[in-house]
């Protein structure tokens, strides 16, 4: 038998679940962290940072997480985390005792996460079944994605990678393959994203000149938006719903934005976020945005 396959199941509990058919079904693929990577200090650091972050976020609700695999699989912690971070009201029971109820609850949670993060199904590195199966790799990918979206300032250890083994049942038996997978971005990418642009440097080093810069920006915006009969007086409030930003992009790039694609008079936070996300996508597609911006 493949030694890498045996290495992935050195823990008795994991081996027992596999042998009883709970880990992988016929025709299914399952990717697991190899035991040699489970003891990696960087992985342990990431688990500790995420655990402390969850406990800090849910402290007032008296929720304490000790194991990411064992405490998140039923959806209770994820439910409270999303409601706390994103003010999301999920139509699910607080406590799901049966596996059927847990699967239903996780389905609602996973759908909400994908919608908030604007991810297609093909981009997801987790699933209802993998979280329910207490899969550490999927759980880490999910938590890192949630943290980067809702709390981008959280200092996640960079360059966390693990060796994985993918196991697949075929008509001729078990098939395995090995790979290396990143859970957090490499240090080089993180440093590139964190570099201050000219405005960031101005805010931190020359705050006395900030008002002059804001006035210059407002004049620039009015010069172009004024052609549409609009006027911007307050940068913070008038840009918050994304409408002015979208119209400005259209004016500068010389194209018309179909009113069906955005909300001209947004009536909710969700509609405002849609506008802002659309604006950020347009900037990224035009190579005008080379660093991450939190739409919230």
VEXROMI-318766 format. One line per 5 residues: for each residue x, y, z of C-alpha. Coordinates in steps of 0.001 Angstrom, whole numbers. Example, Ala and Ser with C-alpha at 12.3 -4.5 7.8 and 13.67 -1.06 7.14 Angstrom:
12300,-4500,7800; 13670,-1060,7140
END
This chain:
0,0,0; 1110,3551,-759; 3156,4780,2266; 1780,8301,1770; -1717,6897,2120
-804,5263,5424; 960,8434,6562; -2257,10435,6132; -4045,8158,8584; -1629,7728,11449
-4188,9038,13930; -6447,6145,15068; -9660,8193,14918; -9031,9174,11294; -8134,5629,10329
-11246,4219,12004; -13512,6671,10192; -11893,5827,6871; -12196,2084,7351; -15858,2356,8306
-16613,4332,5155; -17351,7659,6853; -14440,9563,5343; -14746,8789,1635; -17491,7125,-387
-17212,5206,-3632; -16493,7515,-6560; -15617,10418,-4235; -12379,12393,-3979; -11084,13622,-643
-8076,15867,-49; -6404,15604,3358; -3454,17200,5092; -638,14704,5457; 409,13954,9007
3903,15331,8357; 2352,18776,7780; -97,18680,10685; 2745,19320,13113; 4198,22229,11122
4762,25265,13416; 3346,27657,10801; 145,25631,10576; -127,25552,14353; 365,29332,14453
-2418,29858,11899; -4779,27630,13871; -3977,29546,17056; -4515,32967,15413; -7862,31885,13966
-8990,30301,17229; -8107,33402,19260; -9801,35618,16660; -13042,33626,16851; -13002,33587,20659
-12295,37317,20786; -15096,38041,18315; -17634,35878,20164; -16492,36683,23697; -19696,38527,24597
-21722,35515,23490; -19706,33257,25834; -18647,30978,22990; -15232,29351,23362; -13577,27401,20552
-10839,24937,21430; -10644,22830,18256; -11356,24236,14792; -12351,20842,13426; -14496,19674,16322
-16159,22978,17262; -17147,24323,13836; -18544,21311,11989; -22174,21696,13160; -22513,25335,12033
-23223,26887,15453; -19975,28860,15724; -20002,29813,12042; -23589,31029,12427; -22693,33345,15325
-19457,34452,13644; -21182,35590,10445; -23976,37345,12322; -21402,39147,14454; -18985,40116,11667
-21369,40795,8816; -24605,41640,10624; -26156,38780,8651; -29457,37356,9833; -29517,33733,8796
-32806,31851,8752; -31551,28777,10596; -32034,27184,14004; -29570,28196,16703; -28782,24576,17546
-28868,21662,15093; -28660,18323,16873; -29106,15824,14039; -26788,15395,11065; -29658,16257,8711
-30305,19546,10530; -26566,20313,10646; -26269,19739,6905; -29239,22024,6242; -27789,24711,8500
-24365,24511,6868; -25979,24789,3427; -27559,28126,4389; -24282,29333,5926; -22156,28300,2924
-24591,30021,551; -24400,33221,2609; -20582,33102,2657; -20339,32581,-1109; -22743,35474,-1688
-20892,37849,664; -17482,36961,-744; -18856,36964,-4312; -17405,33550,-5063; -18554,31123,-7736
-18943,27473,-6792; -15784,26589,-8716; -13774,29000,-6521; -14796,27439,-3209; -12141,25441,-1375
-14677,24022,1060; -18105,22416,981; -20956,21498,3299; -19811,17892,3340; -16143,18661,4046
-16976,20990,6959; -19471,18474,8304; -16773,15785,8039; -14484,17918,10273; -11991,18384,7437
-9221,20664,8747; -8021,21861,5327; -11509,22978,4255; -12178,24563,7639; -8953,26600,7450
-9653,27764,3887; -13156,28855,4942; -12002,30756,8030; -9133,32474,6207; -11550,33637,3489
-14028,34966,6073; -11267,36711,8025; -9745,38348,4927; -13168,39640,3876; -14601,40859,7169
-11415,41689,9081; -8583,42289,6589; -6420,43826,9319; -6160,40457,11099; -2486,39456,11089
-2616,35989,9560; 776,34257,9349; 1886,34389,5696; 3104,31576,3498; 1324,28766,5351
1481,25691,3144; 742,22024,3703; 1447,18755,1961; -1785,17104,918; -2826,13704,-316
-5877,13305,-2536; -7604,9943,-2247; -10068,8694,-4851; -11967,5428,-5026; -12006,3880,-8488
-13243,615,-9929; -9746,-818,-9490; -9235,399,-5929; -7808,3480,-4233; -5907,6095,-6206
-3736,8688,-4442; -1851,11813,-5501; 317,14270,-3558; 542,18055,-3766; 1525,21200,-1856
-1266,23679,-1110; -1125,27248,195; -3622,28260,2879; -2393,31859,3273; -635,34030,703
3111,34099,309; 5050,36773,2170; 5979,38528,-1069; 2323,38957,-2083; 1353,40121,1393
4106,42720,1465; 3200,43962,-2015; -430,44405,-999; 450,46219,2214; 2653,48855,612
1231,52316,1165; 215,54289,-1884; 757,58034,-2146; -2454,58901,-331; -1789,56470,2520
1624,58051,3015; 83,61506,2945; -2514,60565,5571; 133,59233,7935; 2969,61700,7337
1241,64958,6411; -2240,65085,7926; -2115,68897,7913; -2274,68778,4109; -5194,66354,4006
-7883,69038,3665; -6076,70550,682; -5844,67153,-1003; -9535,66412,-345; -10467,69768,-1870
-8374,69055,-4953; -9999,65625,-5341; -13496,67118,-4987; -12706,69687,-7670; -11484,66911,-9963
-14651,64858,-9345; -16946,67849,-9866; -15179,68684,-13107; -16351,65362,-14566; -19531,64588,-12611
-20764,68142,-13193; -21394,67182,-16826; -24190,64950,-15499; -25687,67768,-13455; -24333,66390,-10165
-22262,68013,-7447; -20105,66410,-4736; -19581,68292,-1490; -18769,65516,992; -16341,62800,-66
-17132,60325,2715; -20936,60323,2592; -21512,60804,-1133; -19111,58053,-2175; -20381,55482,323
-23157,54051,-1870; -20949,53618,-4963; -23178,55672,-7307; -20853,58669,-7743; -17865,56350,-8091
-19551,54353,-10874; -20635,57478,-12738; -17132,58942,-12397; -15541,55776,-13790; -17945,55886,-16714
-17106,59520,-17432; -13343,59004,-17199; -13292,55787,-19219; -15738,57079,-21800; -18497,54470,-21557
-22113,54297,-20401; -23096,52034,-17539; -26443,50334,-18107; -28817,51266,-15283; -29799,47581,-15050
-26308,46764,-13790; -26347,48950,-10675; -28678,50741,-8277; -28953,54448,-9073; -30852,55078,-5826
-29759,52238,-3509; -32209,51587,-688; -30233,49096,1382; -26702,48247,2473; -26789,45230,159
-27525,47449,-2850; -24776,49886,-1836; -22293,47010,-1545; -23329,45794,-4992; -22494,49224,-6437
-19141,49456,-4654; -18155,45916,-5658; -19061,46669,-9275; -16914,49808,-9191; -13966,47906,-7732
-14358,45191,-10388; -14327,47808,-13151; -11186,49405,-11733; -9476,46020,-11435; -10430,45044,-15005
-8928,48314,-16238; -5673,47646,-14332; -6354,50753,-12241; -6481,48936,-8910; -3481,46847,-7895
-4161,46476,-4177; -7095,44992,-2223; -9935,47255,-1082; -12560,46154,1418; -15919,47083,-107
-17495,47333,3339
END
